[in-house]
Amino acid sequence: MSEWKDICKFSDLAANTGVCALHNQEQVAIFRVGKEQKVYAISNYDPIGKANVLSRGIVGDIKGKLVVASPLYKQHFCLETGECLEEPENSVKAYAIRVEGDVVQLQA
């Protein structure tokens, strides 16, 4: 049985931007994106720039994949899978995330 941890309120997330949250001692970048206002969560750590900055990146779409561009060296990370499009060997962790009412939750 899966456990979920409350992270923030959905209404606290601005559309098409990211925020950083601490989850199980890891920084997680959380994004609210698109017309559907779907939420995504990936590691906040940019393995190429070696800094916790992905939540501050620019959200976009590359060939139908929702991505965030790292603010450091501009590599694109898929919001669904964490895959780095330019350098797949530098992909990041993607987290299970859901919205229950107005509460955003990450799987524990």
All heavy atoms as an XYZ file, in Angstrom:
833
protein
N       0.830     -1.179      0.000
C       0.000      0.000      0.000
C       0.882      1.254      0.000
O       1.781      1.381      0.818
C      -0.893     -0.029      1.231
C      -1.926      1.041      1.235
S      -3.210      0.572      2.400
C      -3.454      2.099      3.206
N       0.626      2.157     -0.903
C       1.433      3.369     -1.052
C       1.042      4.404     -0.009
O      -0.128      4.591      0.298
C       1.231      3.972     -2.436
O       1.666      3.087     -3.418
N       2.055      5.095      0.507
C       1.814      6.216      1.401
C       2.126      7.495      0.646
O       3.036      7.531     -0.181
C       2.699      6.111      2.636
C       2.313      4.977      3.550
C       3.098      5.034      4.856
O       3.412      6.140      5.329
O       3.397      3.962      5.381
N       1.385      8.548      0.937
C       1.565      9.836      0.288
C       1.821     10.891      1.351
O       1.247     10.847      2.437
C       0.331     10.195     -0.532
C       0.136      9.268     -1.691
C      -0.496      8.050     -1.686
C       0.603      9.461     -3.024
N      -0.455      7.489     -2.932
C       0.213      8.333     -3.782
C       1.305     10.478     -3.660
C       0.506      8.200     -5.137
C       1.595     10.356     -5.006
C       1.189      9.221     -5.725
N       2.674     11.852      1.020
C       3.036     12.917      1.946
C       2.561     14.250      1.381
O       2.847     14.576      0.227
C       4.559     12.933      2.131
C       5.046     13.993      3.080
C       6.549     13.917      3.224
C       7.054     15.050      4.100
N       8.521     15.051      4.152
N       1.836     15.018      2.207
C       1.398     16.352      1.794
C       2.612     17.257      1.611
O       3.504     17.292      2.463
C       0.477     16.965      2.845
C      -0.849     16.229      2.977
O      -1.113     15.308      2.175
O      -1.624     16.581      3.888
N       2.643     17.997      0.488
C       3.765     18.877      0.187
C       3.362     20.354      0.243
O       4.027     21.164      0.859
C       4.367     18.548     -1.200
C       4.889     17.108     -1.214
C       5.461     19.535     -1.576
C       6.006     16.821     -0.217
N       2.270     20.686     -0.413
C       1.801     22.073     -0.437
C       0.369     22.085     -0.942
O      -0.180     21.045     -1.310
C       2.691     22.948     -1.320
S       2.662     22.493     -3.079
N      -0.219     23.261     -1.001
C      -1.542     23.414     -1.588
C      -1.385     23.622     -3.092
O      -0.465     24.309     -3.533
C      -2.280     24.601     -0.980
C      -2.678     24.387      0.452
C      -3.477     25.557      0.948
C      -3.923     25.313      2.372
N      -4.731     26.441      2.856
N      -2.298     23.043     -3.864
C      -2.291     23.235     -5.314
C      -2.424     24.714     -5.644
O      -1.761     25.226     -6.545
C      -3.434     22.423     -5.943
C      -3.503     22.538     -7.434
C      -2.626     21.836     -8.238
C      -4.457     23.349     -8.046
C      -2.680     21.934     -9.632
C      -4.526     23.447     -9.428
C      -3.635     22.745    -10.215
N      -3.241     25.414     -4.897
C      -3.465     26.838     -5.150
C      -2.222     27.685     -4.865
O      -2.146     28.833     -5.293
C      -4.651     27.346     -4.327
O      -4.434     27.097     -2.945
N      -1.231     27.121     -4.168
C       0.023     27.834     -3.919
C       0.961     27.792     -5.128
O       1.928     28.553     -5.178
C       0.764     27.243     -2.722
C       0.061     27.507     -1.404
O      -0.732     28.469     -1.325
O       0.296     26.748     -0.449
N       0.704     26.897     -6.079
C       1.570     26.744     -7.248
C       1.116     27.693     -8.355
O      -0.049     27.686     -8.739
C       1.527     25.308     -7.772
C       1.946     24.206     -6.794
C       1.722     22.840     -7.422
C       3.387     24.381     -6.377
N       2.038     28.471     -8.869
C       1.736     29.351    -10.001
C       1.815     28.541    -11.293
O       2.661     27.655    -11.437
C       2.717     30.512    -10.050
N       0.944     28.837    -12.229
C       0.905     28.108    -13.493
C       2.197     28.276    -14.275
O       2.780     29.363    -14.327
C      -0.277     28.591    -14.340
N       2.666     27.164    -14.859
C       3.825     27.125    -15.750
C       5.127     27.595    -15.106
O       5.995     28.151    -15.777
C       3.535     27.899    -17.035
C       2.344     27.308    -17.757
O       2.249     26.106    -17.939
N       1.405     28.159    -18.134
N       5.248     27.336    -13.813
C       6.480     27.622    -13.093
C       6.767     26.474    -12.128
O       5.940     25.602    -11.920
C       6.401     28.935    -12.293
O       5.369     28.803    -11.315
C       6.133     30.123    -13.183
N       7.932     26.523    -11.532
C       8.317     25.496    -10.578
C       8.570     26.056     -9.197
O       8.810     27.255     -9.025
N       8.503     25.177     -8.208
C       8.871     25.491     -6.834
C       9.707     24.329     -6.316
O       9.661     23.222     -6.856
C       7.650     25.713     -5.915
C       6.836     26.910     -6.356
C       6.802     24.473     -5.817
N      10.451     24.592     -5.270
C      11.270     23.542     -4.673
C      10.666     23.150     -3.327
O      10.216     24.008     -2.566
C      12.699     24.045     -4.490
S      13.794     22.806     -3.783
N      10.663     21.847     -3.036
C      10.183     21.335     -1.753
C      11.163     20.283     -1.250
O      11.823     19.602     -2.047
C       8.796     20.719     -1.918
N      11.237     20.149      0.056
C      12.075     19.122      0.655
C      11.214     17.898      0.922
O      10.178     17.989      1.580
C      12.703     19.637      1.953
C      13.780     18.759      2.572
C      14.970     18.619      1.618
C      14.240     19.360      3.892
N      11.635     16.760      0.384
C      10.870     15.510      0.509
C      11.855     14.387      0.807
O      12.733     14.101     -0.018
C      10.102     15.239     -0.785
C       9.387     13.940     -0.829
N       8.343     13.640      0.003
C       9.570     12.843     -1.612
C       7.906     12.426     -0.271
N       8.642     11.923     -1.238
N      11.718     13.759      1.964
C      12.622     12.678      2.365
C      14.091     13.092      2.230
O      14.910     12.355      1.692
C      12.345     11.404      1.570
C      10.975     10.835      1.868
O      10.418     11.055      2.933
N      10.426     10.121      0.914
N      14.409     14.285      2.688
C      15.770     14.839      2.686
C      16.324     15.105      1.277
O      17.527     15.237      1.095
C      16.724     13.929      3.467
C      16.272     13.624      4.881
C      16.011     14.881      5.710
O      16.798     15.809      5.696
N      14.892     14.932      6.419
N      15.451     15.165      0.273
C      15.861     15.472     -1.102
C      15.110     16.708     -1.583
O      13.926     16.877     -1.271
C      15.534     14.309     -2.046
C      16.256     13.030     -1.731
C      15.823     11.876     -2.632
O      14.738     11.946     -3.245
O      16.577     10.908     -2.707
N      15.797     17.564     -2.347
C      15.120     18.700     -2.961
C      14.384     18.225     -4.212
O      14.973     17.566     -5.065
C      16.117     19.793     -3.328
C      16.661     20.527     -2.135
C      17.424     21.769     -2.542
O      17.157     22.395     -3.576
N      18.383     22.145     -1.714
N      13.092     18.557     -4.287
C      12.248     18.149     -5.399
C      11.691     19.395     -6.078
O      11.198     20.306     -5.408
C      11.086     17.247     -4.911
C      10.191     16.849     -6.063
C      11.628     16.025     -4.189
N      11.787     19.436     -7.408
C      11.215     20.526     -8.196
C       9.796     20.119     -8.599
O       9.601     19.077     -9.216
C      12.061     20.786     -9.432
N       8.822     20.944     -8.229
C       7.411     20.661     -8.514
C       6.908     21.709     -9.492
O       7.123     22.909     -9.297
C       6.579     20.659     -7.226
C       7.113     19.571     -6.284
C       5.101     20.455     -7.527
C       6.491     19.584     -4.919
N       6.225     21.240    -10.533
C       5.741     22.123    -11.598
C       4.243     21.934    -11.795
O       3.739     20.813    -11.735
C       6.451     21.809    -12.920
C       7.936     21.976    -12.854
C       8.752     20.922    -12.483
C       8.522     23.196    -13.150
C      10.127     21.076    -12.416
C       9.893     23.367    -13.091
C      10.700     22.301    -12.714
N       3.542     23.033    -12.076
C       2.121     23.039    -12.453
C       2.079     23.577    -13.880
O       2.395     24.741    -14.109
C       1.350     23.932    -11.496
C      -0.096     24.116    -11.819
C      -0.740     24.999    -10.772
N      -2.011     25.493    -11.220
C      -2.736     26.374    -10.559
N      -2.294     26.861     -9.414
N      -3.883     26.771    -11.034
N       1.695     22.702    -14.843
C       1.929     23.025    -16.249
C       0.702     22.773    -17.129
O      -0.044     21.823    -16.919
C       3.102     22.169    -16.794
C       3.393     22.485    -18.240
C       4.347     22.371    -15.959
N       0.583     23.594    -18.158
C      -0.359     23.367    -19.245
C      -1.777     23.800    -18.966
O      -2.123     24.255    -17.880
N      -2.611     23.636    -20.005
C      -4.020     23.993    -19.894
C      -4.719     23.157    -18.828
O      -5.610     23.623    -18.141
C      -4.718     23.793    -21.240
C      -4.270     24.755    -22.308
C      -4.939     24.467    -23.626
C      -4.368     25.362    -24.711
N      -4.903     25.067    -26.026
N      -4.278     21.900    -18.692
C      -4.878     20.999    -17.707
C      -4.361     21.270    -16.304
O      -4.862     20.707    -15.341
C      -4.593     19.531    -18.059
C      -5.084     19.101    -19.422
C      -4.071     19.446    -20.531
O      -2.860     19.574    -20.235
O      -4.497     19.586    -21.677
N      -3.298     22.108    -16.182
C      -2.685     22.425    -14.894
C      -2.241     21.164    -14.159
O      -2.443     21.009    -12.959
C      -3.635     23.262    -14.031
C      -3.993     24.590    -14.669
C      -2.776     25.496    -14.846
O      -2.240     25.993    -13.890
N      -2.333     25.683    -16.082
N      -1.629     20.263    -14.909
C      -1.129     19.013    -14.355
C       0.143     19.276    -13.542
O       0.887     20.202    -13.845
C      -0.840     18.028    -15.493
C      -0.588     16.630    -15.027
C      -0.598     15.644    -16.166
C      -0.270     14.269    -15.607
N      -0.131     13.265    -16.626
N       0.377     18.457    -12.519
C       1.571     18.628    -11.695
C       2.588     17.532    -11.998
O       2.228     16.396    -12.320
C       1.242     18.659    -10.188
C       0.472     19.908     -9.825
C       0.507     17.423     -9.753
N       3.855     17.914    -11.901
C       4.982     17.013    -12.137
C       6.017     17.253    -11.052
O       6.113     18.363    -10.511
C       5.629     17.298    -13.500
C       4.702     17.109    -14.666
C       3.959     18.177    -15.153
C       4.555     15.869    -15.273
C       3.092     18.015    -16.229
C       3.701     15.700    -16.352
C       2.967     16.771    -16.817
O       2.118     16.607    -17.875
N       6.829     16.227    -10.781
C       7.889     16.372     -9.792
C       9.129     15.617    -10.259
O       9.054     14.438    -10.608
C       7.429     15.841     -8.442
N      10.251     16.332    -10.295
C      11.541     15.730    -10.619
C      12.556     16.242     -9.599
O      12.293     17.205     -8.875
C      12.013     16.069    -12.053
C      12.198     17.576    -12.251
C      11.058     15.485    -13.092
C      12.837     17.965    -13.578
N      13.707     15.608     -9.567
C      14.777     16.086     -8.694
C      15.113     17.530     -9.037
O      15.104     17.920    -10.204
C      16.013     15.210     -8.867
O      17.095     15.755     -8.138
N      15.411     18.317     -8.036
C      15.796     19.710     -8.256
C      17.271     19.833     -8.635
O      17.721     20.882     -9.067
C      15.512     20.536     -6.991
C      15.556     22.020     -7.247
O      15.062     22.506     -8.258
N      16.154     22.758     -6.328
N      18.018     18.750     -8.503
C      19.466     18.773     -8.720
C      19.813     18.616    -10.194
O      19.452     17.628    -10.826
C      20.134     17.658     -7.919
C      21.642     17.689     -7.983
C      22.359     18.660     -7.292
C      22.348     16.768     -8.736
C      23.743     18.699     -7.346
C      23.734     16.790     -8.794
C      24.423     17.765     -8.096
O      25.795     17.795     -8.152
N      20.511     19.602    -10.733
C      21.010     19.545    -12.107
C      22.367     18.836    -12.067
O      23.341     19.397    -11.554
C      21.162     20.962    -12.659
C      21.768     21.022    -14.055
O      22.285     19.987    -14.545
O      21.753     22.107    -14.646
N      22.452     17.600    -12.589
C      23.700     16.852    -12.510
C      24.815     17.408    -13.405
O      25.983     17.091    -13.198
C      23.300     15.445    -12.960
C      22.103     15.644    -13.821
C      21.392     16.838    -13.254
N      24.474     18.234    -14.354
C      25.475     18.814    -15.251
C      26.065     20.076    -14.608
O      27.280     20.240    -14.527
C      24.874     19.092    -16.637
C      24.413     17.764    -17.243
C      25.868     19.798    -17.550
C      23.361     17.874    -18.296
N      25.198     20.951    -14.115
C      25.651     22.165    -13.447
C      26.023     21.949    -11.991
O      26.576     22.831    -11.346
N      25.686     20.757    -11.463
C      26.000     20.381    -10.086
C      25.431     21.375     -9.063
O      26.129     21.821     -8.137
C      27.496     20.196     -9.898
C      28.053     19.104    -10.801
C      29.460     18.740    -10.461
C      30.099     17.715    -11.357
N      29.353     16.862    -12.156
N      24.137     21.704     -9.239
C      23.470     22.627     -8.320
C      21.969     22.314     -8.289
O      21.413     21.787     -9.255
C      23.697     24.058     -8.764
N      21.324     22.663     -7.197
C      19.878     22.488     -7.045
C      19.163     23.698     -7.631
O      18.915     24.687     -6.935
C      19.528     22.320     -5.562
C      19.953     20.979     -5.037
O      19.493     19.948     -5.517
N      20.838     20.968     -4.061
N      18.832     23.617     -8.935
C      18.286     24.789     -9.633
C      17.128     24.479    -10.594
O      16.568     25.406    -11.168
C      19.384     25.511    -10.441
C      20.452     26.086     -9.532
C      20.002     24.582    -11.475
N      16.782     23.226    -10.802
C      15.811     22.917    -11.860
C      14.451     23.561    -11.621
O      13.745     23.897    -12.582
C      15.683     21.411    -12.056
C      16.927     20.737    -12.643
C      16.695     19.244    -12.832
C      17.350     21.383    -13.954
N      14.064     23.784    -10.376
C      12.770     24.418    -10.106
C      12.715     25.847    -10.636
O      11.640     26.395    -10.828
C      12.471     24.412     -8.604
O      13.424     25.191     -7.902
N      13.866     26.434    -10.914
C      13.922     27.812    -11.432
C      14.055     27.864    -12.945
O      14.227     28.940    -13.527
C      15.069     28.566    -10.773
C      14.835     28.723     -9.271
C      15.899     29.526     -8.624
N      17.128     28.743     -8.582
C      18.253     29.173     -8.059
N      18.321     30.374     -7.557
N      19.327     28.419     -8.048
N      13.990     26.701    -13.607
C      14.132     26.652    -15.055
C      12.876     27.086    -15.785
O      11.813     27.267    -15.193
N      13.008     27.226    -17.089
C      11.888     27.617    -17.946
C      11.196     26.368    -18.475
O      11.840     25.469    -19.018
C      12.382     28.501    -19.107
C      12.972     29.793    -18.545
C      11.245     28.796    -20.090
C      13.644     30.661    -19.582
N       9.881     26.327    -18.324
C       9.074     25.193    -18.770
C       8.710     25.384    -20.237
O       8.417     26.497    -20.679
C       7.790     25.079    -17.915
C       6.884     23.984    -18.422
C       8.152     24.843    -16.457
N       8.751     24.274    -20.996
C       8.394     24.344    -22.405
C       8.016     22.990    -22.956
O       7.811     22.033    -22.211
N       7.945     22.910    -24.276
C       7.554     21.699    -24.980
C       8.547     21.462    -26.105
O       8.784     22.353    -26.913
C       6.139     21.894    -25.538
C       5.629     20.694    -26.288
O       6.289     20.265    -27.258
O       4.565     20.186    -25.933
N       9.132     20.286    -26.135
C      10.024     19.908    -27.233
C       9.496     18.613    -27.835
O       9.473     17.576    -27.179
C      11.479     19.718    -26.761
C      12.050     21.051    -26.285
C      12.338     19.146    -27.890
C      13.474     20.982    -25.784
N       9.022     18.708    -29.069
C       8.488     17.555    -29.803
C       7.459     16.779    -28.984
O       7.485     15.563    -28.919
C       9.619     16.641    -30.254
C      10.574     17.309    -31.227
C      11.664     16.374    -31.684
C      12.599     17.097    -32.626
N      13.706     16.279    -33.072
N       6.562     17.531    -28.334
C       5.475     16.909    -27.584
C       5.815     16.494    -26.163
O       4.956     16.001    -25.446
N       7.057     16.694    -25.740
C       7.457     16.374    -24.367
C       7.511     17.661    -23.552
O       8.142     18.635    -23.962
C       8.847     15.724    -24.317
C       8.890     14.316    -24.793
C      10.278     13.727    -24.540
C      10.320     12.290    -25.015
N      11.614     11.663    -24.729
N       6.845     17.642    -22.395
C       6.953     18.775    -21.490
C       8.303     18.707    -20.804
O       8.687     17.669    -20.274
C       5.839     18.735    -20.443
C       4.448     19.044    -20.957
C       3.420     18.834    -19.863
C       4.392     20.472    -21.475
N       9.034     19.824    -20.826
C      10.391     19.850    -20.298
C      10.609     21.101    -19.457
O       9.859     22.075    -19.546
C      11.446     19.818    -21.425
C      11.356     18.528    -22.232
C      11.336     21.034    -22.329
N      11.680     21.048    -18.670
C      12.200     22.243    -18.021
C      13.638     22.395    -18.492
O      14.382     21.419    -18.574
C      12.108     22.170    -16.487
C      12.927     21.026    -15.916
C      12.524     23.495    -15.859
N      14.010     23.624    -18.855
C      15.379     23.920    -19.267
C      16.150     24.372    -18.033
O      15.722     25.292    -17.324
C      15.397     25.015    -20.327
N      17.263     23.729    -17.771
C      18.081     24.124    -16.630
C      18.521     25.575    -16.800
O      18.939     25.976    -17.886
C      19.312     23.230    -16.525
O      20.187     23.751    -15.543
N      18.455     26.363    -15.728
C      18.900     27.745    -15.844
C      20.422     27.885    -15.977
O      20.908     28.960    -16.288
C      18.402     28.399    -14.550
C      18.206     27.278    -13.604
C      17.877     26.071    -14.420
N      21.153     26.795    -15.784
C      22.617     26.877    -15.868
C      23.128     26.675    -17.282
O      23.613     27.609    -17.914
C      23.257     25.873    -14.908
C      22.945     26.113    -13.430
C      23.552     25.031    -12.575
C      23.424     27.490    -13.009
N      23.028     25.450    -17.797
C      23.585     25.164    -19.126
C      22.520     24.836    -20.165
O      22.830     24.428    -21.267
C      24.614     24.038    -19.035
C      25.804     24.424    -18.190
C      26.027     23.824    -16.966
C      26.680     25.414    -18.617
C      27.105     24.194    -16.173
C      27.761     25.788    -17.834
C      27.964     25.174    -16.608
O      29.022     25.541    -15.833
N      21.256     24.987    -19.790
C      20.104     24.904    -20.701
C      19.742     23.508    -21.190
O      18.978     23.380    -22.136
C      20.266     25.844    -21.900
C      20.663     27.259    -21.547
C      19.682     27.917    -20.600
C      20.058     29.363    -20.330
N      20.258     29.682    -18.935
N      20.261     22.446    -20.578
C      19.792     21.110    -20.957
C      18.318     20.991    -20.564
O      17.855     21.635    -19.623
C      20.599     20.010    -20.240
C      21.958     19.773    -20.820
C      22.995     20.734    -20.272
O      22.719     21.553    -19.429
N      24.220     20.617    -20.771
N      17.609     20.155    -21.307
C      16.172     19.982    -21.103
C      15.897     18.653    -20.408
O      16.368     17.616    -20.863
C      15.444     20.035    -22.447
C      15.609     21.349    -23.129
N      16.630     21.583    -24.032
C      14.912     22.501    -23.020
C      16.533     22.836    -24.463
N      15.510     23.411    -23.872
N      15.092     18.726    -19.338
C      14.720     17.541    -18.575
C      13.215     17.319    -18.714
O      12.422     18.239    -18.477
C      15.094     17.712    -17.102
C      16.582     17.806    -16.886
C      17.243     19.026    -16.970
C      17.329     16.670    -16.616
C      18.613     19.118    -16.783
C      18.703     16.741    -16.432
C      19.347     17.968    -16.514
N      12.840     16.102    -19.114
C      11.429     15.752    -19.287
C      10.739     15.754    -17.925
O      11.219     15.123    -16.975
C      11.329     14.375    -19.940
S       9.627     13.796    -20.144
N       9.606     16.446    -17.821
C       8.893     16.528    -16.555
C       8.233     15.210    -16.166
O       8.004     14.966    -14.990
C       7.853     17.650    -16.605
C       8.416     19.065    -16.736
C       7.283     20.079    -16.781
C       9.377     19.379    -15.605
N       7.921     14.369    -17.133
C       7.277     13.086    -16.822
C       8.267     12.026    -16.355
O       7.973     11.252    -15.458
C       6.497     12.572    -18.032
C       5.257     13.370    -18.331
C       4.433     12.757    -19.457
O       4.712     11.621    -19.865
O       3.506     13.442    -19.910
N       9.442     11.993    -16.978
C      10.382     10.895    -16.726
C      11.703     11.320    -16.091
O      12.433     10.469    -15.582
C      10.726     10.183    -18.047
O      11.438     11.107    -18.897
C       9.475      9.677    -18.743
N      12.037     12.598    -16.155
C      13.324     13.078    -15.665
C      14.450     12.929    -16.674
O      15.590     13.309    -16.418
N      14.146     12.392    -17.858
C      15.175     12.171    -18.884
C      15.780     13.495    -19.345
O      15.061     14.459    -19.630
C      14.581     11.449    -20.087
C      15.572     11.280    -21.219
C      14.951     10.776    -22.508
O      13.715     10.786    -22.641
O      15.723     10.377    -23.385
N      17.103     13.532    -19.434
C      17.792     14.677    -20.026
C      17.824     14.428    -21.535
O      18.409     13.440    -21.991
C      19.206     14.809    -19.471
S      20.136     16.164    -20.211
N      17.184     15.290    -22.306
C      17.060     15.062    -23.748
C      18.400     15.118    -24.465
O      18.637     14.362    -25.402
C      16.087     16.056    -24.367
C      14.658     16.052    -23.797
C      13.767     16.976    -24.605
C      14.077     14.662    -23.742
N      19.282     16.003    -24.057
C      20.569     16.141    -24.721
C      21.592     15.104    -24.253
O      22.443     14.684    -25.025
C      21.156     17.545    -24.488
C      20.392     18.663    -25.165
C      19.162     19.115    -24.366
O      18.972     18.685    -23.210
O      18.386     19.893    -24.915
N      21.527     14.738    -22.993
C      22.488     13.812    -22.393
C      21.752     12.814    -21.501
O      21.719     12.991    -20.276
C      23.531     14.583    -21.569
C      24.311     15.605    -22.371
C      25.269     16.407    -21.505
O      25.789     15.870    -20.496
O      25.504     17.584    -21.840
N      21.147     11.764    -22.077
C      20.339     10.826    -21.298
C      21.062     10.214    -20.094
O      20.424      9.851    -19.110
C      19.960      9.746    -22.313
C      20.047     10.431    -23.634
C      21.147     11.444    -23.508
N      22.385     10.145    -20.157
C      23.142      9.589    -19.030
C      23.091     10.516    -17.808
O      23.461     10.119    -16.703
C      24.602      9.310    -19.426
C      25.422     10.534    -19.753
C      25.305     11.035    -21.191
O      24.424     10.573    -21.939
O      26.107     11.906    -21.569
N      22.614     11.742    -17.986
C      22.481     12.707    -16.893
C      21.030     12.952    -16.503
O      20.689     14.031    -16.016
C      23.159     14.029    -17.271
C      24.655     13.919    -17.218
O      25.206     13.458    -16.222
N      25.329     14.316    -18.277
N      20.187     11.975    -16.702
C      18.781     12.102    -16.338
C      18.628     12.209    -14.819
O      19.528     11.836    -14.064
C      17.998     10.907    -16.873
O      18.037     10.907    -18.290
N      17.486     12.726    -14.384
C      17.209     12.895    -12.957
C      16.006     12.059    -12.552
O      15.241     11.584    -13.394
C      16.979     14.379    -12.598
C      18.214     15.217    -12.908
C      15.758     14.945    -13.303
N      15.824     11.904    -11.263
C      14.714     11.118    -10.723
C      13.391     11.842    -10.931
O      13.294     13.052    -10.750
C      14.953     10.886     -9.227
C      13.898     10.057     -8.552
C      14.260      9.831     -7.085
C      13.190      9.018     -6.383
N      13.535      8.797     -4.968
N      12.363     11.089    -11.322
C      10.996     11.603    -11.393
C      10.217     10.989    -10.225
O      10.433      9.835     -9.870
C      10.341     11.227    -12.720
N       9.346     11.761     -9.634
C       8.597     11.341     -8.451
C       7.117     11.142     -8.782
O       6.565     11.882     -9.598
C       8.701     12.401     -7.353
C      10.091     12.586     -6.807
C      11.017     13.378     -7.477
C      10.486     11.968     -5.632
C      12.301     13.561     -6.985
C      11.769     12.142     -5.126
C      12.663     12.936     -5.808
O      13.939     13.108     -5.321
N       6.504     10.197     -8.095
C       5.051     10.025     -8.195
C       4.402     11.185     -7.449
O       4.765     11.480     -6.298
C       4.636      8.687     -7.590
N       3.471     11.850     -8.113
C       2.828     13.035     -7.541
C       1.342     12.998     -7.870
O       0.941     12.448     -8.902
C       3.493     14.324     -8.075
C       3.004     15.565     -7.329
C       3.332     14.454     -9.575
C       3.837     16.806     -7.589
N       0.529     13.567     -6.981
C      -0.913     13.627     -7.236
C      -1.488     14.834     -6.501
O      -0.850     15.414     -5.621
C      -1.608     12.351     -6.787
C      -1.674     12.161     -5.283
C      -2.370     10.883     -4.909
N      -2.520     10.771     -3.455
C      -3.025      9.726     -2.856
N      -3.405      8.662     -3.550
N      -3.149      9.705     -1.539
N      -2.719     15.179     -6.887
C      -3.448     16.253     -6.230
C      -4.725     15.648     -5.649
O      -5.496     15.007     -6.366
C      -3.793     17.394     -7.211
C      -4.604     18.470     -6.512
C      -2.532     17.972     -7.823
N      -4.907     15.827     -4.358
C      -6.106     15.373     -3.667
C      -6.805     16.612     -3.112
O      -6.320     17.226     -2.161
C      -5.748     14.415     -2.529
C      -5.235     13.065     -2.984
C      -6.316     12.218     -3.648
O      -7.466     12.190     -3.143
O      -6.021     11.603     -4.679
N      -7.923     16.987     -3.744
C      -8.582     18.231     -3.359
C      -7.687     19.393     -3.745
O      -7.368     19.585     -4.905
N      -7.223     20.152     -2.743
C      -6.306     21.259     -2.996
C      -4.908     20.930     -2.480
O      -4.065     21.808     -2.344
C      -6.818     22.548     -2.329
C      -6.007     23.779     -2.701
O      -5.687     23.942     -3.901
O      -5.645     24.550     -1.807
N      -4.627     19.664     -2.199
C      -3.346     19.282     -1.607
C      -2.502     18.504     -2.603
O      -2.959     17.525     -3.192
C      -3.560     18.434     -0.329
C      -2.227     18.008      0.263
C      -4.378     19.209      0.699
N      -1.270     18.963     -2.806
C      -0.309     18.264     -3.651
C       0.438     17.277     -2.773
O       0.925     17.628     -1.690
C       0.688     19.247     -4.310
C       1.737     18.507     -5.114
C      -0.054     20.252     -5.182
N       0.530     16.018     -3.234
C       1.176     14.962     -2.458
C       2.224     14.234     -3.300
O       2.033     14.025     -4.494
C       0.153     13.932     -1.993
C      -0.930     14.509     -1.085
C      -1.968     13.463     -0.712
O      -2.317     12.597     -1.513
N      -2.456     13.547      0.504
N       3.312     13.859     -2.619
C       4.345     13.013     -3.234
C       4.306     11.658     -2.559
O       4.032     11.562     -1.363
C       5.734     13.627     -3.050
C       6.047     14.849     -3.904
C       7.395     15.428     -3.504
C       6.042     14.504     -5.365
N       4.597     10.625     -3.355
C       4.609      9.285     -2.795
C       5.807      9.151     -1.848
O       6.922      9.518     -2.196
C       4.688      8.239     -3.897
C       4.326      6.857     -3.440
C       4.081      5.929     -4.614
O       4.665      6.097     -5.676
N       3.219      4.966     -4.417
N       5.530      8.636     -0.663
C       6.579      8.508      0.370
C       7.548      7.395      0.038
O       7.287      6.523     -0.736
C       5.949      8.262      1.732
